[in-house]
């Protein structure tokens, strides 16, 4: 635990990010730290007697035991001991402070109702009144941060805002004014984040307004306050996270902290400063971004990623942001590889080197060990670099190289789903999906070109069923990944595997396989209607199955449906128009309308 003396040594005005924000004033609120030490020393010198502290020997012992547990973070024991002291000595020497610290202990245990109950019993005229009021308000902020239901979280933040504002209104000259304003800013900013995901959470305000509200509060924190650097950092984050991002103001704010090497937020600011260039480069490639220019997008992005890589390199290797910086350095190089492969004029370095450098960066994250929350993501991304290279090789085609890369991809991503540390990670679903895609690509290798990779996958034995074994993990009823963003993609690709084995002649029952393909495609159309990026592709594939089997009426209905899909691409619309023109105007050899497989289920628009 850090005392005010330590804070002064760390920075003239920074609360260390490494110290729990809930504990920062656990012993030091209101300048009482030295007094508390003096009391404890006197009590110890008196042998715990009634003189000096004014309490009985039993009361003093309970208080000392409770404080000892509290100071080492054993909040369960502290809560029990403070409660016991209050039960035995409800009007004792330490009852008001014990009531407050009981609330703090319960709050640290996320027992927010119990915490508020304890705070409500703290004397409103005593020396702990403002602390109790502030932390009671903080319980709503803390609860909002833990809530998994956005509407509930937003409501808790609303209450926190009301309660925190009341603290400053009631105690306008207290030592907690800056801290209260800082948390008001954090609450507004967290609401902005929620509104950014779902604007319907509020009918009275917007994401943009909440970011402004947050910055307004941060600006009131005095530059002599221990919360000043915190407020400055989150001011930068608010510019960074708003849509569209204000990168210029974010960077200038981060630079103030980077320049202050005594600030405990300096390394975070350096990381976020680099991240602004990474994010801006991504915006340059996004057709939906206001900064998108199709002519200069590639060059602009390359420059942005180069700057990001340089700035990520300035994050100290001992920093708690070192893993984040290495991971996004890898992501930058990974994206550059794709850009250079598509347009070699963007760099004199070969795209293959960018892929290799990306893997080196990702491996550096893994080397840091399980202490890094990016370790599993980095392991998955190594697999993705190999997969991406395999896809490029297949386009040449260079089947031998493609299979080597697919084998490497499978090896890397298999670690994610077999390592018990990673299995519950947010990369496990990604790994299953791209393992499925890797096996699917392998199964699509033309007959006679398959190889057994030395020390790797024997592609002569790979089938579409190998791919489905991974897609099925995502699509199975009751799957742990039911909410994954890859489920609709997995259904779509599952359909492709069933159709694929009919087309390559490996099917033993074309009717069953085509029927299974239609079922998978139709799941995308019905379950993910209006929500899947694969919706128009799935509808096209339904029409294609009917085209391949001579079901012209169903083909026409399916292609007609393609044209009703709001997010249908120009390619999908063009394909639909071509086939509909043939079907409606000249049903010749391209559409003989002779059914080659009987009893396929017909098309029903979802």
C-alpha positions in Angstrom: 0.0 0.0 0.0 1.2 3.5 -0.8 1.1 6.4 1.6 1.1 10.1 0.8 4.8 10.2 1.3 5.3 7.6 -1.4 3.0 9.4 -3.7 5.1 12.6 -3.3 8.2 10.6 -4.2 6.6 9.0 -7.2 5.1 12.2 -8.7 4.1 15.6 -7.6 0.6 14.8 -8.6 0.0 11.2 -9.6 -1.9 8.3 -8.0 0.0 5.2 -9.1 -2.0 3.0 -11.5 -0.5 0.0 -9.7 -2.3 0.9 -6.5 -6.0 -0.1 -6.2 -8.0 3.0 -6.5 -10.4 1.7 -3.8 -7.5 1.5 -1.3 -5.7 4.7 -2.0 -7.3 6.5 1.0 -7.9 3.5 3.2 -5.6 4.9 5.9 -4.7 8.3 4.8 -8.0 10.2 4.4 -8.2 13.6 5.9 -4.5 13.7 7.0 -5.1 11.2 9.8 -2.3 8.8 8.9 0.3 10.1 11.4 -2.4 10.5 14.1 -3.4 6.8 13.6 0.3 5.7 13.8 0.7 7.7 17.0 -2.5 6.2 18.5 -1.3 2.7 17.7 2.1 3.3 19.2 0.7 4.8 22.3 -1.7 1.9 22.7 1.2 -0.6 22.2 3.3 1.3 24.8 0.4 1.1 27.2 0.0 -2.6 26.7 -3.4 -2.1 25.1 -4.9 -0.6 28.3 -7.6 2.0 28.5 -5.3 5.0 28.9 -4.1 6.8 25.9 -6.7 5.6 23.4 -9.7 5.9 25.7 -11.0 2.4 24.9 -11.0 -0.8 27.0 -8.3 -3.4 26.5 -10.8 -5.6 24.7 -11.9 -2.8 22.4 -8.4 -1.8 21.6 -7.4 -5.3 20.7 -10.3 -5.8 18.4 -9.5 -2.5 16.7 -5.8 -3.3 16.3 -6.6 -6.8 14.9 -9.1 -5.4 12.5 -6.7 -2.7 11.3 -3.9 -5.3 10.9 -6.1 -7.4 8.6 -7.3 -4.2 6.8 -3.8 -3.0 6.1 -2.7 -6.3 4.5 -5.8 -6.5 2.3 -7.5 -9.3 4.2 -10.9 -7.6 3.9 -12.9 -10.7 4.9 -11.2 -10.9 8.3 -11.2 -7.1 8.6 -15.0 -6.9 8.0 -15.6 -9.7 10.6 -13.4 -8.0 13.2 -14.8 -4.5 12.6 -18.3 -6.0 12.9 -17.4 -7.8 16.1 -16.0 -4.6 17.6 -19.1 -2.6 16.7 -21.3 -5.3 18.2 -19.4 -5.4 21.5 -18.7 -1.6 21.6 -21.4 0.2 19.6 -20.5 3.5 21.2 -16.8 2.9 21.7 -13.9 5.1 21.0 -13.3 3.5 17.6 -17.0 2.9 16.6 -17.3 5.6 14.0 -14.0 4.8 12.3 -14.8 1.1 12.5 -18.1 1.7 10.9 -16.4 3.5 8.0 -13.7 0.9 7.6 -16.3 -1.9 7.7 -17.9 -0.2 4.7 -14.5 0.0 2.9 -13.9 -3.6 3.6 -17.3 -4.7 2.3 -16.7 -2.5 -0.8 -13.4 -4.1 -1.5 -15.2 -7.4 -1.4 -17.8 -6.1 -3.9 -20.5 -6.4 -1.2 -21.9 -3.0 -2.2 -25.2 -3.1 -0.3 -23.4 -4.1 2.9 -20.9 -1.3 2.3 -23.6 1.3 1.8 -25.4 0.1 4.9 -22.2 0.5 6.9 -21.5 4.0 5.5 -25.0 5.1 6.3 -24.3 4.6 10.0 -21.2 6.8 10.1 -21.8 10.0 12.0 -22.6 12.8 9.6 -21.0 15.3 12.0 -17.9 13.2 12.7 -14.4 13.3 11.1 -15.3 10.3 8.8 -18.5 11.8 7.3 -17.1 13.1 3.9 -15.1 9.8 3.4 -18.2 7.7 4.0 -20.3 9.9 1.7 -17.6 9.7 -1.1 -17.1 6.0 -0.9 -20.8 5.3 -0.6 -21.2 7.1 -3.9 -18.3 5.2 -5.3 -20.1 1.9 -4.7 -22.4 2.7 -7.6 -19.5 3.4 -9.9 -17.7 0.2 -8.8 -20.9 -1.8 -9.3 -21.5 -0.3 -12.7 -18.0 -1.4 -13.8 -18.7 -5.0 -12.7 -22.2 -5.2 -14.3 -22.5 -7.4 -17.4 -25.8 -5.9 -18.4 -25.3 -2.5 -20.2 -28.6 -1.0 -19.1 -28.0 -1.9 -15.5 -24.4 -0.5 -15.7 -25.7 2.7 -17.2 -28.3 3.1 -14.4 -25.7 2.5 -11.7 -23.5 5.1 -13.3 -26.4 7.6 -13.3 -26.8 7.0 -9.6 -23.1 7.4 -9.0 -23.1 10.8 -10.8 -26.0 12.0 -8.6 -24.3 10.8 -5.4 -20.8 12.1 -6.3 -22.2 15.5 -7.3 -24.0 15.6 -3.9 -20.7 14.9 -2.1 -19.1 18.0 -3.6 -22.2 20.0 -3.0 -22.4 19.0 0.6 -18.6 19.2 1.3 -17.3 21.9 -1.2 -14.1 22.5 0.7 -13.2 18.9 1.6 -9.9 17.3 0.7 -11.9 14.9 -1.6 -13.1 17.5 -4.1 -10.5 16.7 -6.7 -11.0 13.0 -6.2 -14.7 13.3 -6.5 -14.4 15.4 -9.7 -12.0 12.8 -11.1 -14.5 10.0 -10.5 -17.3 12.0 -11.9 -15.3 12.3 -15.1 -14.6 8.6 -15.1 -18.3 7.8 -14.7 -19.2 10.1 -17.6 -16.5 8.5 -19.7 -17.7 5.0 -18.9 -21.2 6.0 -19.8 -19.9 7.4 -23.1 -18.3 4.0 -23.8 -21.6 2.2 -23.2 -23.5 4.7 -25.4 -21.0 4.2 -28.1 -22.0 0.6 -28.2 -25.7 1.2 -27.7 -27.1 4.8 -28.1 -30.5 3.6 -27.0 -29.3 3.4 -23.4 -30.2 7.0 -23.0 -32.8 9.3 -24.5 -31.4 12.4 -22.9 -27.7 12.5 -23.9 -25.2 11.2 -26.5 -21.8 9.6 -26.5 -20.2 12.9 -27.7 -21.8 14.9 -24.9 -20.7 12.4 -22.2 -17.1 12.6 -23.4 -17.4 16.4 -23.1 -18.9 16.0 -19.7 -16.0 13.8 -18.7 -13.4 16.3 -19.9 -15.2 19.2 -18.2 -14.8 17.3 -14.8 -11.2 16.3 -15.4 -10.4 20.0 -16.1 -11.5 20.9 -12.6 -8.9 18.7 -10.9 -6.2 20.9 -9.5 -2.6 20.4 -10.9 -1.4 20.0 -7.3 -3.8 17.1 -6.8 -2.6 13.5 -6.6 -5.4 12.8 -9.1 -4.2 15.4 -11.7 -2.2 12.9 -13.8 -5.0 10.4 -13.7 -7.4 13.1 -15.0 -4.9 14.1 -17.7 -4.5 10.6 -18.9 -8.2 9.9 -19.1 -8.7 13.3 -20.8 -6.4 11.9 -23.5 -8.3 8.7 -23.6 -11.6 10.6 -24.0 -10.3 12.3 -27.2 -8.9 9.0 -28.4 -12.1 7.0 -27.8 -14.7 9.5 -29.1 -16.1 8.9 -32.6 -14.5 10.2 -34.7 -11.4 10.2 -32.7 -9.6 13.5 -32.1 -6.1 12.2 -32.5 -4.4 15.6 -32.3 -5.8 16.5 -28.9 -5.3 13.0 -27.6 -1.6 13.1 -28.7 -0.9 16.5 -27.2 -2.4 15.4 -23.9 -0.5 12.1 -23.8 2.7 14.1 -24.6 2.3 16.1 -21.3 2.5 12.8 -19.4 5.3 11.3 -21.5 7.4 14.4 -20.8 6.9 14.0 -17.0 9.1 10.9 -16.3 8.0 11.1 -12.6 4.4 10.3 -13.6 3.2 6.8 -13.0 1.1 7.3 -16.1 4.0 8.1 -18.4 4.4 4.6 -19.8 0.6 4.2 -20.4 0.6 7.5 -22.2 3.5 6.4 -24.4 1.6 3.3 -25.3 -1.6 5.2 -26.0 0.3 7.8 -28.0 1.6 5.0 -30.2 -1.9 3.5 -30.4 -3.3 6.7 -31.9 -1.1 6.2 -34.9 -2.1 2.5 -35.2 -5.8 3.4 -34.9 -5.5 6.3 -37.4 -3.8 4.0 -39.9 -6.8 1.7 -39.5 -9.1 4.6 -40.2 -7.2 5.3 -43.4 -8.1 1.8 -44.6 -11.8 1.9 -43.5 -14.1 2.9 -46.4 -16.6 4.1 -43.7 -14.2 6.5 -42.1 -14.3 10.2 -42.9 -10.5 10.1 -43.5 -10.7 7.4 -46.1 -9.2 8.2 -49.5 -9.1 5.2 -51.9 -6.2 6.7 -53.8 -3.9 7.3 -50.8 -5.2 4.8 -48.3 -2.4 2.3 -48.6 0.4 4.8 -48.4 -1.2 6.7 -45.5 -1.7 3.5 -43.6 1.8 2.4 -44.2 3.1 5.7 -42.8 0.8 5.5 -39.8 1.8 1.9 -39.0 5.5 2.8 -39.3 5.1 5.7 -36.8 3.1 3.4 -34.5 5.9 0.8 -34.6 8.5 3.4 -33.7 6.4 4.8 -30.8 5.5 1.3 -29.5 9.3 0.7 -29.4 9.7 3.6 -26.9 7.6 1.8 -24.2 10.0 0.5 -21.6 10.6 -3.2 -21.5 10.0 -3.1 -17.8 6.6 -1.3 -18.2 3.3 -3.0 -17.5 2.5 -1.9 -21.1 5.4 -3.7 -22.7 3.3 -6.6 -23.7 0.6 -4.4 -25.2 3.2 -2.5 -27.2 4.8 -5.6 -28.5 1.4 -7.1 -29.4 0.3 -4.0 -31.4 3.7 -3.8 -33.0 3.0 -7.2 -34.3 -0.5 -6.2 -35.4 1.0 -3.2 -37.3 3.6 -5.4 -39.1 0.9 -8.0 -39.8 -1.3 -5.3 -41.5 1.7 -3.9 -43.4 2.3 -7.4 -44.8 -1.1 -7.5 -46.3 -0.8 -4.0 -47.7 2.6 -4.7 -49.3 1.4 -8.0 -50.7 -1.5 -6.2 -52.4 0.7 -3.3 -53.6 4.5 -4.0 -53.6 5.2 -0.3 -54.5 4.4 0.6 -50.9 7.7 -0.7 -49.5 11.1 -2.0 -50.7 10.8 -4.7 -48.1 9.1 -7.9 -49.2 5.7 -8.8 -47.7 7.1 -12.1 -46.4 9.6 -10.2 -44.2 6.7 -8.2 -42.7 5.0 -11.5 -41.8 8.2 -12.8 -40.3 8.7 -9.6 -38.3 5.1 -9.7 -37.1 5.7 -13.3 -35.8 8.8 -12.1 -34.0 6.9 -9.4 -32.2 4.1 -11.8 -31.3 6.6 -14.4 -30.0 8.1 -11.6 -27.8 4.7 -11.3 -26.1 4.6 -15.0 -25.5 8.1 -15.0 -24.0 6.8 -12.6 -21.3 4.6 -15.5 -20.1 1.1 -15.8 -18.6 1.5 -12.5 -16.8 0.5 -10.9 -20.2 -3.2 -10.8 -21.0 -2.1 -10.7 -24.7 -0.2 -14.0 -24.6 -3.1 -16.1 -26.0 -3.9 -13.5 -28.6 -0.3 -13.4 -29.7 -0.2 -17.2 -30.1 -3.4 -17.1 -32.2 -2.0 -14.2 -34.3 1.2 -16.2 -35.1 -1.1 -18.9 -36.6 -3.0 -16.2 -38.6 0.2 -14.9 -40.2 0.9 -18.4 -41.5 -2.7 -18.8 -42.6 -2.6 -15.5 -44.5 0.6 -16.5 -46.2 -1.0 -19.8 -47.2 -3.9 -18.0 -48.8 -1.5 -15.9 -50.8 0.3 -19.0 -52.0 -2.9 -20.7 -53.0 -3.7 -17.8 -55.2 -0.5 -18.3 -57.2 -1.0 -21.3 -57.0 2.0 -22.7 -55.1 0.4 -25.7 -53.4 3.6 -27.0 -51.7 4.3 -23.7 -50.0 0.6 -23.2 -49.2 0.5 -26.6 -47.4 3.6 -25.8 -45.4 2.1 -22.6 -44.3 -1.2 -24.2 -43.5 0.6 -26.8 -41.4 2.4 -24.1 -39.5 -0.9 -22.3 -39.0 -2.5 -25.4 -37.6 0.4 -26.1 -35.3 0.3 -22.5 -33.9 -3.4 -22.3 -33.4 -3.7 -25.7 -32.0 -1.7 -24.5 -29.0 -4.5 -22.0 -28.2 -7.2 -24.7 -27.9 -4.9 -27.3 -26.1 -3.1 -25.1 -23.7 -5.3 -25.0 -20.6 -4.3 -21.4 -19.9 -5.7 -20.3 -23.2 -8.8 -22.5 -23.6 -11.1 -20.0 -22.0 -9.5 -17.0 -23.7 -11.1 -14.6 -26.1 -8.9 -16.1 -28.8 -10.1 -19.7 -28.5 -13.1 -19.1 -30.8 -10.9 -17.4 -33.4 -8.5 -20.3 -33.2 -11.3 -22.9 -33.8 -12.6 -20.9 -36.7 -9.3 -20.5 -38.5 -8.3 -24.1 -37.7 -11.4 -25.0 -39.5 -10.5 -22.7 -42.4 -7.0 -24.1 -42.5 -8.2 -27.7 -42.8 -10.9 -26.6 -45.3 -8.2 -24.9 -47.5 -6.2 -28.1 -47.2 -9.1 -30.3 -48.3 -9.6 -28.0 -51.3 -6.1 -28.7 -52.6 -6.6 -30.4 -56.1 -6.1 -34.1 -56.2 -2.5 -35.1 -56.9 -1.1 -31.9 -55.3 -1.4 -33.0 -51.7 1.7 -33.5 -49.6 2.6 -34.8 -46.2 4.4 -31.9 -44.6 7.6 -33.1 -42.8 6.9 -32.9 -39.1 3.5 -31.4 -39.8 0.1 -32.2 -41.3 -0.4 -35.0 -43.8 -2.7 -33.3 -46.3 -3.2 -36.5 -48.2 -5.4 -37.5 -45.2 -7.2 -34.1 -44.7 -10.9 -34.0 -45.5 -13.7 -31.5 -45.2 -14.7 -33.4 -42.1 -11.5 -32.2 -40.5 -12.6 -28.7 -41.0 -16.1 -29.3 -39.7 -14.7 -30.7 -36.4 -13.7 -27.2 -35.6 -16.6 -25.3 -37.0 -18.9 -27.7 -35.0 -17.3 -26.5 -31.8 -18.7 -23.0 -32.5 -22.1 -24.0 -33.9 -23.0 -26.8 -31.6 -26.1 -26.4 -29.4 -25.0 -25.2 -26.0 -21.6 -24.2 -27.3 -19.4 -22.2 -24.9 -18.9 -19.9 -27.9 -22.5 -19.4 -28.7 -22.1 -15.6 -28.6 -18.9 -15.6 -30.7 -18.7 -13.3 -33.7 -17.5 -16.3 -35.7 -20.6 -18.5 -35.3 -22.4 -17.2 -38.4 -19.2 -17.5 -40.4 -18.8 -21.1 -39.1 -22.3 -22.0 -40.3 -21.5 -20.5 -43.7 -18.2 -22.3 -44.1 -19.8 -25.6 -42.8 -22.2 -25.3 -45.7 -19.3 -24.8 -48.0 -17.6 -28.0 -46.8 -20.7 -30.1 -47.4 -21.0 -28.6 -50.9 -17.3 -28.9 -51.5 -17.2 -32.7 -51.0 -20.0 -33.1 -53.5 -18.1 -31.0 -56.0 -14.7 -32.8 -55.5 -16.3 -36.2 -55.8 -15.6 -37.4 -52.3 -19.3 -37.4 -51.2 -20.9 -40.8 -50.6 -24.4 -39.3 -50.5 -24.8 -36.1 -52.6 -28.4 -35.6 -51.5 -27.5 -35.7 -47.9 -24.5 -33.4 -48.3 -26.4 -30.8 -50.4 -29.2 -30.9 -47.9 -26.8 -30.3 -45.1 -25.2 -27.5 -47.0 -28.6 -25.8 -47.5 -29.4 -26.2 -43.8 -26.2 -24.5 -42.8 -26.7 -21.6 -45.3 -30.3 -21.2 -44.3 -29.2 -21.0 -40.6 -27.2 -17.9 -41.6 -30.2 -16.4 -43.4 -32.7 -17.1 -40.6 -30.8 -16.9 -37.4 -28.5 -14.1 -38.4 -30.9 -12.2 -40.7 -29.8 -8.6 -41.0 -26.8 -9.2 -38.7 -24.3 -11.3 -40.6 -21.7 -10.1 -43.0 -22.2 -13.6 -44.7 -25.9 -13.1 -45.3 -25.7 -12.3 -49.0 -23.0 -15.0 -49.5 -25.2 -17.6 -47.9 -28.1 -16.6 -50.1 -25.9 -16.8 -53.2 -24.7 -20.3 -52.2 -28.3 -21.5 -51.6 -29.1 -20.3 -55.2 -25.9 -21.9 -56.4 -26.9 -25.3 -55.0 -30.2 -25.1 -56.8 -28.4 -24.1 -60.0 -26.0 -27.0 -59.7 -28.9 -29.4 -59.2 -31.3 -28.0 -61.8 -33.9 -26.6 -59.4 -34.6 -23.5 -61.5 -37.7 -22.3 -59.6 -35.9 -22.4 -56.3 -32.8 -20.8 -57.8 -34.8 -17.9 -59.1 -36.5 -17.4 -55.7 -33.1 -17.5 -54.0 -31.4 -15.0 -56.3 -34.5 -12.8 -56.1 -34.0 -12.9 -52.3 -30.3 -11.9 -52.7 -31.4 -8.6 -54.2 -33.6 -7.8 -51.1 -30.7 -8.1 -48.6 -29.8 -4.6 -47.5 -26.1 -5.4 -47.1 -25.7 -7.3 -50.3 -22.5 -6.4 -52.1 -22.3 -5.2 -55.7 -20.7 -8.6 -56.6 -23.7 -10.5 -55.1 -26.2 -8.3 -56.9 -24.4 -8.6 -60.2 -24.3 -12.4 -59.9 -28.0 -12.5 -59.1 -28.9 -10.3 -62.0 -26.9 -12.5 -64.4 -28.6 -15.6 -63.3 -32.1 -14.1 -63.2 -31.6 -12.7 -66.7 -30.8 -16.2 -67.9 -33.7 -17.8 -66.0 -36.3 -15.2 -67.0 -35.3 -14.4 -70.6 -33.2 -17.2 -72.0 -33.3 -20.5 -70.1 -30.8 -22.2 -72.4 -27.9 -24.6 -71.8 -26.7 -22.5 -68.8 -30.0 -23.3 -67.1 -31.3 -26.6 -68.4 -33.7 -26.9 -65.4 -33.2 -30.6 -65.3 -33.0 -31.9 -61.7 -29.9 -34.1 -61.2 -30.7 -34.9 -57.5 -34.2 -35.6 -56.4 -35.9 -34.5 -53.2 -33.8 -31.5 -52.2 -35.8 -29.2 -49.9 -37.1 -26.1 -51.7 -36.3 -22.5 -50.9 -38.3 -20.5 -48.4 -37.4 -16.9 -47.8 -36.6 -16.3 -44.1 
